[in-house]
Structure formats: structure tokens, C-alpha cells
Amino acid sequence: MGDVKSSIVCVVVAVWSLQSLVTSAIYWRRRDKDCIKYRSPGFTVVAALTACILVCVNVLPWADDDLIPCFVRLWITSLAYPVMYLSATARALRLLCFYRISEAKLATQNSQPASHSPTTTLTHTSKKPSSQISVIELSDINLPSESPIPLYHESLANNWYYRNRRLFSVAFYAQICCAIVFIHIVVLTIIQCNTTSFSIHPVMVRSNCSVGWEWLPHRLYIVVYAIVVNPFILLRLRGIHDAYGIREELMVLTITNSVFDLVFLILFALNAFGGIDPDFYGLLFVVVPISLIHCFLIIRPLCESYGIHFSRFGIKRNSIYKVLKFTPECFEKILKDPLLLEQFKSFAAKDFTVENVLFYERCQAISQNEVDPAKLEFELRETYTTFIEPNAELLVNLDSNTASKIKADVSVEKFYPSMYDEAQTEIKDLMFRNTFPRFLEYMTHNKSHWVTDSCMA
């Protein structure tokens, strides 16, 4: 019977490890997809692989109690949890940075005097206090009846997140995470030098691995993270409504982690499990939440990158195409209607692609002779500085050939009204293929029929 149990456990661990490695590898290969790249894929994959190792360490003892020495379980568990927690924190703060910078980009259009054009007020019901309504949400309330020519550099240059975006970079967070993990390694080394229950020499201990003072630093870290860091993350994510569901994902993972970890620590401290094998409740309070976390971290975004979306009522595949006309004509209606365009622009800020809409508006204003001829060259140069040159504040993703042509003209001081026509067409096509489908689906889910009725099949 024991051999059967060991075989089943080994098969389960092998299958779990294989699927974790395969799905994580596919996830990483598709990291350029919009629904993945804003999820900080590097930190996500590290967290997923760490979770895989943690599951293996907690499941394998069921096959053989002596299979994994106690000191190995202590080290892996005490280091895996900080890595997962720090990865979640990094992902949350990077999302916050993406969103706040996107807000600031959207706000650049509002940097001119309010008297420039009249506004049309839409009915907008919100249960939030005004202090919690973001710039993106406010843009849904007062919409200009005529699209003004935006002025740039004011809001974005003064935005704290934009000025300090280096502090939210992957490299900076990686350094911070490595420093914290190093501190944990030092603590574990001190423990290892003073322990007998988790000794390596002269006898490598393999039993009673779930109890002992050696676990106190690890459990203290969990308490601090669940009571201090997790509430901080939830507080900072308040008011964020990105188009990819990243905020909801992070909140689910954060709450799941906190609940399972705190319940486990409380029950363990009260010795409520009695004579139950510690490996059993370790399995319950580690494997169950980590399996859920893996589904949210890797499986769900990966499915969405292939067009398979999950909802409260089941799974659907590209259902938007069955309801709405995904056509250039419908897209033109959105771009030509000032109110619909403002809604599209507001969504693009949540989609982190608002610079594309602002660039399109700028080019449209130039091509339709809405710019003062005396200031045309200045506006053309300003458009290049704002949207195209390297490290531009509102840098758009142009094809290298298109960008090279524009840079060549600018390098010889050649400015003419049609110099951005090819770039405008390219960005318009990019919005049509990427942002527009998500916009229609978002509006459909939010029952914004005044937007979607014009694109109904």
C-alpha cells in the first residue's frame, strides 16, 4: 500500500512540475502580448517557479517521510515565501506606476485653459468619494464637445511617478528583492549554526520537520507581510481600474495569501490540529492556495493571450465578434464622434495605450489645418519631440522604417504637414487591431449601449 501511495505522490509531483515548467515557459515566450507584458512577466514567472518548488517540497514527504531532510525544507520554505511575496509586491507597485503615468498622459490634454472649448456633461454615477476618483474616471464625466488640440509636457513632467519611474523598474526591484533575500539567507545561516533539530552533521535530521523555534523568523515574516504589506498593497491598488484585470488578480492573490497564511499560523499556534500529521495541514494550507495562485498567475493570462476569456459564468472565446461589428467603419465612427473618442481615450489610459490616441489626435489636427500656419514648424517639431524621438514622454511604437524616415527629415530640419501621415496610419491600424476590440468588449461588459449600439451586428 505504501508503494502505491508513493507512486501516486511521485506521479502527481511530476505532472505538477511539468505543467508548471511548460506553462511558465509558454507564458514567458508570449510576454510581449498586451495581456501579459503589463503583469511584470519576469516577476510572475519567478513567483510561479518558486511556487512549484514549494509545492514539491510539501507534497513529496507524503511519498517518503525521510525523502527530504529537515534543513532543506526549512531553507526552501523560508526563502520561497519571501520570493513570492516580494514578487507580488513588485507587480502591484509596477501596476500602480503604469496606471499613474497613464493618468498623467491622459491629463496632458487637459493642461490648457478650460475656455478653449465648451464641454458636454454626461450622466455619471459613482459611489466613490470624489477624492478616490482618478483622472481617468473624471475624464468620463466632462467630455469636450470638440476635441481640442492638446498641449504637452505640463502634467507628465510634474508627475511624481513619471519623474521617479526608475524606482519602479524591474532592475531596481530585482536589487531590492535580492537584498531582502540575502538578509533571509543570513538569518537562516545563523539558525543553521545553532540548531540541533535541523542539523546536517553528524546526523541529518529527517523527522519532526514542521515544529521548532527555527521556524519563528519565517512565521514572523509571514505575519508582518499579511498584517502590514498586504493591507498596504490593497490600499495602493484602490481606485485603479486597468483594462486587463491585473488589479483584481493581485487583490485575489493578496487576500488568498493573507487568509490561508494567517489561519495556518493561528491554528498551529493554538495546536488546534491535535494529533493530525503536520504534513497534512501543511499540504492543505500550502498546496491549495498555491494551486489557486498558479491558475491566476499563469494559466488565466496565458489563456487570455490566446483569446480564451474567463467570466463568472464560464469560459468564452472571442464572443465579442458574435455581438459587435469589428470593422473599420465602426472604428471610424468612434474616432469621428467627439464623445465616443473621449470614451475611447479614457479606456486607452486604462489599457496603457493612451499615447497612441493622443498622437493620432495631434496628427489629425495637423492634417486638417487646425494648427496656426505661423506655428506649424514648431508644432511639427514638438510632435516629434513628444512622440517619436528616443526617450520621448509619450513615445509611440512605430515601425523602425517609419521612425527612421521621420528622424531623417528632422535631422536635416525638413518639416512639412504630411511628414507624419504614414506614422498616423500605422498607429491608427495599431489601435484598430489592439485597443479597439478591448474597448468594445469593455463597453459591452459595462452595458455602455450608447457606445456599442453604433457597432451592433
C-alpha positions as CSV (number, residue, x, y, z in Angstrom):
1,M,0.0,0.0,0.0
2,G,2.9,2.3,0.8
3,D,4.4,1.7,-2.6
4,V,1.2,2.6,-4.3
5,K,0.9,5.8,-2.2
6,S,4.5,6.8,-3.0
7,S,4.0,6.1,-6.7
8,I,0.8,8.3,-6.8
9,V,2.6,11.1,-5.0
10,C,5.6,11.0,-7.3
11,V,3.3,11.0,-10.4
12,V,1.4,14.0,-9.0
13,V,4.6,15.9,-8.3
14,A,6.0,15.1,-11.7
15,V,2.8,16.2,-13.5
16,W,2.6,19.4,-11.5
17,S,6.2,20.2,-12.1
18,L,5.9,19.5,-15.8
19,Q,2.8,21.7,-16.3
20,S,4.4,24.5,-14.2
21,L,7.5,24.5,-16.3
22,V,5.7,24.2,-19.6
23,T,3.1,26.9,-18.9
24,S,5.7,29.2,-17.4
25,A,7.9,28.8,-20.5
26,I,5.0,29.5,-22.8
27,Y,4.0,32.5,-20.7
28,W,7.5,33.9,-20.9
29,R,7.6,33.4,-24.7
30,R,4.3,35.3,-25.0
31,R,5.5,38.1,-22.7
32,D,5.1,40.7,-25.4
33,K,1.3,40.2,-25.6
34,D,-0.6,43.1,-24.1
35,C,-2.5,41.0,-21.5
36,I,0.9,39.6,-20.2
37,K,3.5,42.4,-20.6
38,Y,1.9,44.7,-18.0
39,R,1.8,41.9,-15.5
40,S,5.6,42.1,-15.0
41,P,6.2,38.7,-16.6
42,G,9.7,38.3,-15.1
43,F,8.4,38.6,-11.5
44,T,5.4,36.4,-12.4
45,V,7.5,33.6,-13.8
46,V,9.9,33.7,-10.8
47,A,6.9,33.5,-8.4
48,A,5.3,30.6,-10.4
49,L,8.5,28.6,-10.4
50,T,9.1,29.3,-6.7
51,A,5.6,28.1,-6.0
52,C,6.2,24.9,-8.0
53,I,9.3,24.2,-5.8
54,L,7.3,24.9,-2.7
55,V,4.5,22.5,-3.7
56,C,7.0,19.7,-4.4
57,V,8.7,20.2,-1.0
58,N,5.3,19.9,0.8
59,V,3.9,17.0,-1.3
60,L,7.0,14.7,-1.6
61,P,7.1,13.9,2.2
62,W,3.8,12.0,1.6
63,A,5.7,9.6,-0.6
64,D,8.5,9.1,2.0
65,D,9.0,10.9,5.3
66,D,12.7,10.6,5.0
67,L,12.9,11.8,1.4
68,I,13.7,15.5,2.2
69,P,15.9,16.4,5.1
70,C,14.5,19.0,7.6
71,F,17.1,21.6,6.9
72,V,16.3,21.5,3.2
73,R,12.6,22.0,3.9
74,L,13.4,24.9,6.3
75,W,15.7,26.7,3.8
76,I,13.4,26.2,0.8
77,T,10.2,27.3,2.6
78,S,11.9,30.2,4.4
79,L,13.3,31.6,1.1
80,A,10.4,30.7,-1.2
81,Y,7.8,32.7,0.7
82,P,9.8,35.9,0.6
83,V,10.4,35.5,-3.1
84,M,6.7,35.0,-3.8
85,Y,5.6,37.8,-1.5
86,L,8.2,40.3,-2.9
87,S,7.3,39.4,-6.5
88,A,3.6,40.1,-5.7
89,T,4.6,43.5,-4.1
90,A,6.8,44.4,-7.1
91,R,4.0,43.5,-9.5
92,A,1.5,45.7,-7.6
93,L,3.8,48.7,-7.4
94,R,4.7,48.4,-11.0
95,L,1.0,48.3,-11.9
96,L,0.5,51.4,-9.8
97,C,3.3,53.2,-11.7
98,F,1.9,52.1,-15.1
99,Y,-1.6,53.4,-14.1
100,R,-0.5,56.7,-12.6
101,I,1.7,57.5,-15.6
102,S,-1.1,56.6,-17.9
103,E,-3.3,59.0,-15.9
104,A,-0.7,61.7,-16.3
105,K,-0.5,61.1,-20.1
106,L,-4.3,61.5,-20.3
107,A,-4.2,64.6,-18.3
108,T,-1.8,66.3,-20.8
109,Q,-4.8,67.0,-23.0
110,N,-6.4,69.0,-20.1
111,S,-3.4,71.3,-19.5
112,Q,-4.9,74.1,-21.5
113,P,-7.5,76.6,-20.3
114,A,-11.0,75.4,-19.8
115,S,-12.4,78.1,-22.0
116,H,-10.8,76.6,-25.1
117,S,-13.9,74.7,-25.9
118,P,-17.3,74.0,-24.4
119,T,-18.0,70.8,-22.6
120,T,-20.8,68.4,-22.6
121,T,-21.7,66.7,-19.3
122,L,-22.7,63.0,-19.3
123,T,-24.6,61.3,-16.6
124,H,-22.1,59.5,-14.4
125,T,-23.0,57.7,-11.2
126,S,-20.2,56.8,-8.8
127,K,-20.4,55.6,-5.2
128,K,-16.8,56.7,-4.6
129,P,-15.9,59.9,-2.7
130,S,-14.5,62.5,-5.1
131,S,-11.1,62.1,-3.5
132,Q,-11.0,58.5,-4.8
133,I,-12.0,59.2,-8.4
134,S,-9.0,59.1,-10.7
135,V,-8.1,61.3,-13.6
136,I,-9.1,58.5,-15.9
137,E,-12.6,58.3,-14.3
138,L,-13.0,62.0,-14.2
139,S,-12.4,62.1,-18.0
140,D,-15.6,60.1,-18.4
141,I,-17.7,62.8,-16.7
142,N,-16.9,66.1,-18.6
143,L,-16.2,65.5,-22.2
144,P,-15.4,68.3,-24.7
145,S,-17.9,68.6,-27.5
146,E,-15.0,69.4,-29.8
147,S,-11.6,67.7,-29.5
148,P,-9.1,70.5,-28.5
149,I,-5.5,70.5,-29.7
150,P,-3.7,69.1,-26.6
151,L,-0.7,70.8,-25.1
152,Y,2.0,68.5,-23.7
153,H,4.8,68.4,-21.1
154,E,3.0,70.1,-18.2
155,S,1.2,67.3,-16.3
156,L,3.5,64.5,-17.3
157,A,6.8,66.3,-16.4
158,N,5.4,67.1,-13.0
159,N,4.0,63.7,-12.3
160,W,5.9,62.0,-9.3
161,Y,5.6,58.5,-10.8
162,Y,7.0,59.6,-14.2
163,R,9.9,61.5,-12.6
164,N,10.7,58.6,-10.3
165,R,9.9,55.7,-12.7
166,R,13.4,54.3,-12.3
167,L,12.3,53.4,-8.7
168,F,9.6,51.1,-10.3
169,S,11.9,49.5,-12.9
170,V,12.5,45.7,-12.9
171,A,16.2,46.2,-12.3
172,F,15.6,48.4,-9.2
173,Y,13.0,45.9,-7.7
174,A,15.3,43.0,-8.5
175,Q,18.1,44.6,-6.5
176,I,15.7,45.3,-3.6
177,C,14.4,41.7,-3.7
178,C,17.9,40.3,-3.8
179,A,19.0,42.4,-0.8
180,I,16.0,41.2,1.3
181,V,16.5,37.6,0.3
182,F,20.2,37.9,1.3
183,I,19.0,39.1,4.7
184,H,16.9,35.9,5.0
185,I,19.9,33.8,4.0
186,V,22.0,35.4,6.7
187,V,19.2,34.7,9.3
188,L,18.9,31.1,8.1
189,T,22.7,30.7,8.3
190,I,22.7,31.8,11.9
191,I,19.8,29.4,12.6
192,Q,21.6,26.6,10.9
193,C,24.7,27.2,13.0
194,N,22.7,26.9,16.3
195,T,20.1,24.3,15.6
196,T,20.1,20.6,16.6
197,S,16.6,19.8,15.3
198,F,17.6,20.7,11.8
199,S,21.2,19.6,11.9
200,I,23.2,18.4,9.0
201,H,26.2,16.9,10.8
202,P,26.8,14.5,12.4
203,V,23.2,13.3,11.8
204,M,21.0,14.7,9.1
205,V,17.6,15.1,10.8
206,R,14.6,14.0,8.7
207,S,11.6,13.8,11.2
208,N,9.5,16.4,13.0
209,C,10.4,19.0,10.4
210,S,7.3,21.1,11.0
211,V,8.0,22.2,14.6
212,G,10.8,24.0,16.3
213,W,12.0,27.5,17.2
214,E,13.8,27.5,13.8
215,W,10.5,28.4,12.1
216,L,9.9,31.6,14.2
217,P,11.7,34.1,11.8
218,H,9.8,32.6,8.9
219,R,6.4,32.8,10.6
220,L,7.2,36.3,11.9
221,Y,7.9,37.4,8.3
222,I,4.5,35.9,7.2
223,V,2.7,37.8,10.0
224,V,4.4,41.1,9.1
225,Y,3.6,40.6,5.4
226,A,0.0,39.6,6.0
227,I,-0.7,42.4,8.5
228,V,1.4,45.3,7.1
229,V,2.4,44.7,3.5
230,N,-0.8,43.2,2.2
231,P,-3.1,45.9,3.5
232,F,-0.6,48.4,2.0
233,I,-0.9,46.8,-1.4
234,L,-4.7,46.7,-1.2
235,L,-4.7,50.4,-0.2
236,R,-2.5,51.4,-3.0
237,L,-4.5,49.5,-5.6
238,R,-7.7,51.3,-4.6
239,G,-9.0,53.4,-7.4
240,I,-7.1,51.5,-10.1
241,H,-9.2,50.0,-12.9
242,D,-6.9,48.7,-15.6
243,A,-8.3,47.0,-18.7
244,Y,-6.5,43.7,-18.2
245,G,-7.9,42.7,-14.8
246,I,-4.4,42.9,-13.2
247,R,-5.7,44.8,-10.2
248,E,-8.4,42.2,-9.5
249,E,-5.9,39.4,-9.9
250,L,-3.5,41.0,-7.5
251,M,-6.2,41.6,-4.9
252,V,-7.4,38.0,-5.1
253,L,-3.9,36.7,-4.7
254,T,-3.1,39.1,-1.8
255,I,-6.3,38.2,0.1
256,T,-5.9,34.4,-0.6
257,N,-2.3,34.5,0.7
258,S,-3.2,36.5,3.8
259,V,-6.2,34.4,4.8
260,F,-4.5,31.0,4.3
261,D,-1.3,32.0,6.0
262,L,-2.8,33.7,9.0
263,V,-5.3,30.8,9.6
264,F,-2.5,28.3,9.3
265,L,-0.3,30.3,11.8
266,I,-3.2,30.8,14.3
267,L,-4.3,27.1,14.2
268,F,-0.7,26.0,14.5
269,A,0.0,28.3,17.5
270,L,-3.2,27.1,19.2
271,N,-2.3,23.5,18.4
272,A,-5.8,23.0,17.1
273,F,-4.7,20.1,14.8
274,G,-4.1,17.8,17.7
275,G,-2.7,14.5,16.6
276,I,-3.1,15.2,12.9
277,D,0.0,14.8,10.8
278,P,1.6,18.2,10.4
279,D,2.3,17.4,6.8
280,F,-1.4,17.1,6.2
281,Y,-2.3,20.6,7.2
282,G,0.9,21.9,5.7
283,L,-0.4,20.3,2.5
284,L,-3.8,21.9,2.9
285,F,-2.6,25.4,3.7
286,V,0.2,25.5,1.2
287,V,-0.7,23.4,-1.8
288,V,-4.3,24.6,-2.1
289,P,-3.6,28.4,-2.2
290,I,-0.5,28.0,-4.3
291,S,-2.5,26.0,-6.9
292,L,-5.1,28.8,-7.0
293,I,-2.3,31.3,-7.3
294,H,-0.7,29.5,-10.2
295,C,-4.0,29.5,-12.0
296,F,-4.4,33.3,-11.6
297,L,-0.7,34.0,-12.2
298,I,0.0,31.9,-15.3
299,I,-3.0,29.9,-16.6
300,R,-5.6,32.6,-16.9
301,P,-3.4,35.3,-18.6
302,L,-2.0,32.7,-20.9
303,C,-5.5,31.6,-22.0
304,E,-6.4,35.3,-22.5
305,S,-3.4,35.7,-24.8
306,Y,-5.0,33.1,-27.0
307,G,-8.4,34.7,-26.9
308,I,-10.0,32.5,-24.3
309,H,-11.6,34.6,-21.6
310,F,-12.9,33.6,-18.2
311,S,-16.0,35.2,-16.7
312,R,-18.2,34.5,-13.6
313,F,-20.5,32.3,-15.7
314,G,-18.0,30.2,-17.6
315,I,-15.4,30.3,-20.4
316,K,-15.9,32.2,-23.7
317,R,-13.8,32.5,-26.8
318,N,-13.8,35.8,-28.6
319,S,-17.5,36.3,-28.0
320,I,-17.2,39.9,-28.9
321,Y,-17.1,39.1,-32.6
322,K,-20.5,37.4,-32.4
323,V,-22.1,40.6,-31.0
324,L,-20.3,43.6,-32.4
325,K,-19.1,44.7,-35.8
326,F,-15.4,44.6,-35.6
327,T,-15.0,46.7,-38.7
328,P,-13.0,49.8,-39.8
329,E,-16.3,51.6,-40.4
330,C,-17.3,51.1,-36.7
331,F,-13.8,52.3,-35.7
332,E,-14.2,55.4,-37.8
333,K,-17.5,56.2,-36.0
334,I,-15.6,56.1,-32.7
335,L,-12.9,58.4,-34.0
336,K,-15.2,60.9,-35.6
337,D,-17.6,61.3,-32.7
338,P,-16.1,63.6,-30.0
339,L,-17.9,61.9,-27.1
340,L,-17.1,58.4,-28.3
341,L,-13.5,59.4,-28.9
342,E,-13.2,60.7,-25.4
343,Q,-14.5,57.4,-24.1
344,F,-12.1,55.6,-26.3
345,K,-9.2,57.8,-25.0
346,S,-10.3,57.2,-21.4
347,F,-10.2,53.4,-22.0
348,A,-6.8,53.7,-23.7
349,A,-5.5,55.2,-20.5
350,K,-6.7,52.1,-18.6
351,D,-5.2,50.0,-21.5
352,F,-1.9,51.8,-21.2
353,T,-2.0,52.9,-24.8
354,V,-3.3,56.4,-24.5
355,E,-0.2,57.9,-26.2
356,N,-1.4,56.3,-29.4
357,V,-4.7,58.2,-29.3
358,L,-3.0,61.4,-28.4
359,F,-0.6,61.0,-31.3
360,Y,-3.5,60.3,-33.7
361,E,-5.3,63.4,-32.5
362,R,-2.2,65.5,-32.9
363,C,-1.6,64.3,-36.5
364,Q,-5.3,64.7,-37.3
365,A,-5.2,68.3,-36.1
366,I,-2.1,69.0,-38.3
367,S,-3.5,67.3,-41.4
368,Q,-6.8,69.2,-41.1
369,N,-5.0,72.5,-40.9
370,E,-6.2,73.2,-37.3
371,V,-2.7,74.4,-36.4
372,D,-1.8,78.1,-36.9
373,P,0.4,78.2,-40.0
374,A,2.8,80.5,-38.3
375,K,3.4,77.9,-35.6
376,L,3.3,74.8,-37.9
377,E,7.0,74.1,-37.8
378,F,7.0,74.5,-34.0
379,E,4.1,72.1,-33.7
380,L,5.7,69.5,-36.1
381,R,9.0,69.7,-34.1
382,E,7.0,69.4,-30.8
383,T,5.2,66.4,-32.1
384,Y,8.5,64.7,-32.9
385,T,9.9,65.6,-29.5
386,T,6.9,64.4,-27.7
387,F,6.0,61.2,-29.5
388,I,8.9,59.9,-31.7
389,E,12.4,60.7,-30.5
390,P,14.1,58.2,-28.2
391,N,13.0,58.7,-24.6
392,A,10.0,60.8,-25.6
393,E,7.5,61.3,-22.9
394,L,4.6,59.9,-25.0
395,L,6.7,57.6,-27.1
396,V,4.6,55.6,-29.7
397,N,5.5,52.2,-31.0
398,L,6.3,52.9,-34.7
399,D,7.8,50.5,-37.2
400,S,11.6,51.1,-37.4
401,N,11.4,52.1,-41.1
402,T,8.7,54.7,-40.4
403,A,10.5,56.1,-37.5
404,S,13.8,56.3,-39.4
405,K,12.2,58.3,-42.2
406,I,10.8,60.8,-39.8
407,K,14.2,61.1,-37.9
408,A,16.0,61.6,-41.3
409,D,13.7,64.5,-42.1
410,V,14.1,66.1,-38.7
411,S,17.9,65.7,-38.8
412,V,18.0,68.0,-41.9
413,E,15.4,70.3,-40.5
414,K,12.8,69.3,-43.1
415,F,9.3,69.8,-41.7
416,Y,6.1,69.6,-43.8
417,P,2.4,68.9,-42.9
418,S,2.3,65.4,-44.3
419,M,5.5,64.1,-42.6
420,Y,3.5,62.1,-40.1
421,D,0.9,60.7,-42.4
422,E,2.5,57.3,-42.6
423,A,3.0,57.2,-38.9
424,Q,-0.6,58.2,-38.2
425,T,-1.9,55.4,-40.5
426,E,0.3,52.9,-38.7
427,I,-0.8,54.0,-35.2
428,K,-4.4,54.0,-36.3
429,D,-4.1,50.5,-37.6
430,L,-2.4,49.5,-34.3
431,M,-5.3,51.0,-32.3
432,F,-7.8,49.2,-34.5
433,R,-6.2,45.8,-34.1
434,N,-5.3,46.0,-30.4
435,T,-7.1,48.7,-28.3
436,F,-10.4,48.9,-30.2
437,P,-11.5,45.2,-29.7
438,R,-10.8,45.5,-25.9
439,F,-12.6,48.9,-25.9
440,L,-15.8,47.4,-27.4
441,E,-15.7,44.4,-25.1
442,Y,-15.1,46.6,-22.1
443,M,-18.1,48.8,-23.0
444,T,-20.3,45.8,-23.6
445,H,-19.5,44.4,-20.2
446,N,-20.2,47.7,-18.6
447,K,-23.5,48.0,-20.5
448,S,-22.5,51.2,-22.3
449,H,-25.1,50.8,-25.0
450,W,-24.7,54.4,-26.1
451,V,-21.2,53.4,-27.3
452,T,-21.8,49.9,-28.6
453,D,-25.2,50.4,-30.3
454,S,-23.4,52.0,-33.2
455,C,-21.4,48.8,-33.7
456,M,-24.0,46.2,-33.2
457,A,-24.2,43.4,-35.7
